[in-house]
């Protein structure tokens, strides 16, 4: 039986975590895939931890708790190491990305064409919320710079939706603790010669008032990571 492992890093998402887990549970999967949901709480302080403890009682999700806040990359490192899936998909705990798009994200891997799939917010005709211009500029700049060092032609390196054949992502040593995970893992799958595909996705971005966490310091770190892991 084939398994899709969905890894969800969580930090202070009490307003959204219950909804996103319901959506992940409900989405149907093609090809007879079973679903494994792995959540890592990165030392939340807003009640998220208690919600996750309650939701995990029926055994439908597996939750790990960090004793101190370590960052998204650290949470993913913890979660990915415990997965059993033939395919591993990363899902944020907010509501910016729609789990109903899992079937098209995993299709290139199921079809044997891809080893890694990125969900691009800038490719295709999917809907997206119009938000910060300078975030868009920064994202495109970082993606372009990453492409120059990796010699691949992604349109959205910083996307949350990254899907991997399980043995590939579990074989990668993740070093970055925060959002540097994105350029790090991109560089490493490119260096491995993985077959990388992109599919267009929808995007329902949040403002900072709504809980968005990435900031300019993460952009500076991303620049360093692009050079470091080239």
C-alpha positions in Angstrom: 0.0 0.0 0.0 1.4 3.4 -1.0 1.4 6.3 1.5 1.4 10.1 1.1 3.0 11.7 4.2 1.8 15.3 4.8 4.2 17.1 7.1 2.8 20.2 8.8 5.1 22.6 10.8 3.0 24.6 13.3 3.7 27.7 15.3 1.0 29.8 17.0 -1.8 28.9 14.5 -4.6 28.4 17.0 -7.1 30.2 14.6 -6.4 28.0 11.6 -4.8 24.7 12.7 -8.1 22.8 13.3 -9.5 23.9 9.9 -6.4 23.0 7.9 -6.2 19.6 9.5 -9.9 19.0 8.6 -9.1 20.0 5.0 -6.1 17.7 4.8 -8.1 14.8 6.3 -10.9 15.3 3.8 -9.0 15.6 0.5 -9.4 12.4 -1.6 -6.2 10.9 -3.0 -5.7 9.2 -6.4 -4.1 5.8 -7.0 -5.2 4.1 -3.8 -2.9 6.2 -1.7 -3.3 6.2 2.1 -2.6 9.4 4.0 -0.2 9.9 6.9 -0.5 13.3 8.7 2.6 14.4 10.7 2.4 17.6 12.7 5.3 19.3 14.5 4.4 22.0 17.0 7.3 24.4 17.3 6.6 25.4 20.9 3.4 27.4 20.3 2.2 29.6 23.1 -1.3 30.6 21.9 -3.2 27.4 22.6 -2.2 25.6 19.4 -0.5 22.9 21.5 -3.6 22.1 23.4 -5.7 21.9 20.2 -3.2 19.5 18.7 -3.2 17.3 21.8 -7.0 17.1 21.6 -7.0 16.4 17.8 -4.4 13.6 18.1 -6.3 11.5 20.5 -8.1 9.5 17.9 -4.9 8.5 16.2 -5.7 10.2 12.8 -2.7 12.5 13.2 0.8 12.1 14.7 2.1 15.1 16.6 5.6 16.0 17.9 6.2 18.9 20.2 9.3 21.0 20.4 10.3 22.2 23.8 11.6 25.5 22.4 10.9 27.5 19.3 13.4 26.4 16.7 11.9 27.5 13.3 10.2 26.0 10.3 13.2 24.2 9.0 13.8 22.5 12.4 10.2 21.5 12.5 10.4 20.0 9.1 13.5 18.1 10.0 11.7 16.6 13.0 8.6 15.7 10.9 10.3 14.3 7.8 12.5 12.0 9.8 9.4 10.2 11.2 7.5 9.8 7.8 6.9 6.4 6.2 5.4 7.7 3.0 6.4 6.8 -0.6 5.6 10.5 -1.2 6.2 13.4 1.3 4.3 16.7 0.9 4.9 19.9 2.9 1.8 21.8 4.1 1.8 25.0 6.1 -0.6 25.3 9.0 -2.2 28.5 7.8 -4.8 28.7 5.1 -2.7 30.2 2.4 -2.5 26.9 0.4 -5.4 24.6 -0.5 -5.1 20.8 0.2 -7.6 20.2 -2.6 -4.7 20.6 -4.9 -2.8 17.5 -3.7 -3.9 15.3 -6.6 -2.3 17.5 -9.2 0.8 18.1 -7.0 1.5 14.4 -6.6 0.4 13.3 -10.2 3.9 13.8 -11.8 5.4 11.5 -9.1 2.7 8.9 -9.4 3.1 8.9 -13.1 6.8 8.2 -12.8 7.9 11.5 -14.5 9.1 13.4 -11.4 11.1 13.0 -8.3 10.2 16.4 -6.9 7.3 18.7 -7.6 6.9 22.4 -6.6 3.6 24.2 -6.5 4.1 27.5 -8.2 2.1 30.6 -7.3 3.3 32.3 -10.5 2.7 29.6 -13.0 -0.6 28.8 -14.6 -4.0 30.4 -14.3 -4.9 29.6 -10.7 -6.4 32.3 -8.4 -4.3 34.2 -5.9 -4.9 36.9 -3.4 -3.2 40.2 -4.4 -1.0 41.4 -1.6 2.5 42.8 -1.1 4.4 44.1 -4.2 7.8 44.0 -2.6 7.3 40.5 -1.3 6.6 39.5 -5.0 9.8 41.3 -6.1 11.9 39.8 -3.4 10.5 36.3 -4.2 11.2 36.6 -7.9 14.7 37.9 -7.1 15.5 35.1 -4.8 14.1 32.5 -7.2 16.2 34.0 -10.1 19.4 34.0 -8.0 18.7 30.4 -6.9 18.2 29.4 -10.5 21.5 30.9 -11.5 23.3 28.8 -8.9 21.4 25.6 -9.5 20.9 25.9 -13.3 17.2 25.0 -13.1 14.3 27.3 -14.2 11.9 27.4 -11.3 9.3 30.2 -11.1 8.7 29.9 -7.3 11.5 28.6 -5.2 10.0 30.0 -1.9 6.6 28.1 -2.3 5.4 26.1 0.6 4.1 23.3 -1.6 7.1 21.0 -2.2 6.5 17.3 -2.8 9.2 14.6 -2.8 9.7 10.9 -3.3 10.0 9.8 0.2 13.5 8.3 -0.1 14.9 11.5 -1.6 13.8 13.9 1.1 14.6 11.5 3.9 18.1 11.1 2.5 18.8 14.9 2.6 20.4 16.4 5.6 18.4 19.5 6.5 20.6 22.1 8.2 18.6 25.3 8.2 16.3 25.9 11.2 14.1 28.7 9.7 12.9 29.6 6.2 16.4 29.0 4.8 15.0 25.5 4.3 13.5 26.6 0.9 16.8 27.5 -0.9 18.7 24.8 0.9 16.5 21.9 -0.2 16.2 23.4 -3.7 19.9 23.5 -4.1 20.3 19.9 -2.7 17.7 18.3 -5.0 19.1 20.1 -8.0 22.6 18.8 -7.1 21.2 15.3 -6.8 20.0 15.6 -10.4 16.4 15.1 -9.4 13.6 15.4 -12.0 11.9 18.5 -10.8 8.4 19.6 -12.0 6.2 22.6 -11.3 2.4 22.9 -11.3 0.4 26.0 -11.0 -1.5 26.4 -7.7 -3.8 28.9 -6.1 -2.7 31.1 -3.2 -4.6 32.9 -0.4 -1.9 34.9 1.2 -2.1 36.5 4.6 -1.2 40.0 5.8 1.1 40.4 8.9 -2.0 41.3 10.9 -3.5 38.0 9.9 -0.4 36.1 11.1 2.2 36.1 8.4 5.6 35.3 9.9 8.3 35.6 7.3 10.3 38.9 7.3 13.2 40.7 5.6 15.7 39.0 7.9 14.6 35.7 6.3 15.2 37.1 2.9 18.7 38.1 3.9 19.3 34.6 5.2 17.9 33.1 2.0 20.6 35.0 0.0 23.3 33.5 2.2 21.7 30.0 1.8 21.7 30.2 -1.9 25.4 30.9 -1.9 26.2 28.5 0.9 24.4 25.4 -0.6 25.3 26.1 -4.2 
